[in-house]
Amino acid sequence: THVLGSAFAILPDKEQGWQDLMRLAQNQDRYVRSGATQALGSAFALLPYKERGWQDLMRLAQNQDSSVRRGATHVLGSAFAILPDKEQGWRDLMHLARDRDRDVRAYAYHSLGRVSIYRALESNKKEIIKSELEAAVEFFERASQEQSYFNPASFCGPFYRSYLALTFQ
């Protein structure tokens, strides 16, 4: 299923490809579901209808399988910059940060940190940049506190804390 995400760019019918990945994300096999959800991350940027794609991902983020919710949460953070409604995307990620599964929370906090970095990069005002970097560090630290098996924020927190200190202190 991971290959499907990589091959998505060359599919002649992206609508059908997306539907196939969504169907695989509902498969009986946990590994197929998880792989399909991750493949959606590669495919999302190529979708002509981002709003519907986001809604599909949010449905997966409510799945009973925590590995599917975790994968969807990671994709939501990766796709944030190309969302048509970033405020709704932010609210969705904040909601996922309260998930019952600590790995989903860790990925949600990591995604929120990434979004804060994105917001900092989009601004040209020093106070907003600093505020967003501080928020990112806080989110990365929260992600690290969730102590998931693989925590993508374990590098990001110290890195951006150092960057913030060098830049603003």
Disulfide bonds with the S-S distance in Angstrom:
none
